[in-house]
Amino acid sequence: MPSGDVARDRAGLATSKTWYPDLAVFLPKDLPLARLMARLFVLWQDMLYEHAGLIEDAGFGGLDQRGHGDLQRRLYFLRGNSRTLSSAKYLFDALVIDSTFSSWLREDAGLSKGFFEAKSAFDKHRSVIEQVRNTIGAHGEQDMGDAIEEFQVGDRGRFETHSADVMVASGVTFAIRPVPLFSAATCGAASTVRRADRSTAAAGTRACAADS
């Protein structure tokens, strides 16, 4: 493990370790395992947020301590929001063909006009919602791994391990977390944008991965 900064409590015991590896070296794009590790970091960070949300009551402040501040937490919920909107898309389609709902629309011209105007506005963003959902919201395995293609030599990310973030369930202690500065959303978004504009994606990923 790379050398890094170690934080200690009053008794001198190590409570956390932080290091800043070169991401292009730490996760080499020509090594298949590196793509799997990138996915592992993303999923482990998700588990930390979900674990805190299920059994703790520390609010957003508590969640922010589990990641890289509010940005990572907002990206996490953005991913969740893409899943909600994707489900809403299928719901609206089902409502249109439902006989009872359709009869209500036929009986009320104002209601029908308002519904279809709202659905039309929503449908304009269907492809974007689907893309975000499929790349960073769910089914993002390939995109999470492929995002390491955007790391350039010199891009550094902050990784941390914390003794306070050990999970215990049924007597089994889970490993202390690695916390990358780039999150699932960062990885997936970089891979998504890369298809349309590789230079934009590279610049965006470097900005998120660099601490300076």
Helices and strands as residue ranges (DSSP letters): E 5-8, E 14-19, H 23-26, H 32-55, H 59-65, H 69-97, H 99-107, H 109-123, H 126-132, I 133-137, H 141-146, G 147-150, E 159-162, G 163-165, E 168-169, E 172-173, H 184-196, H 198-209
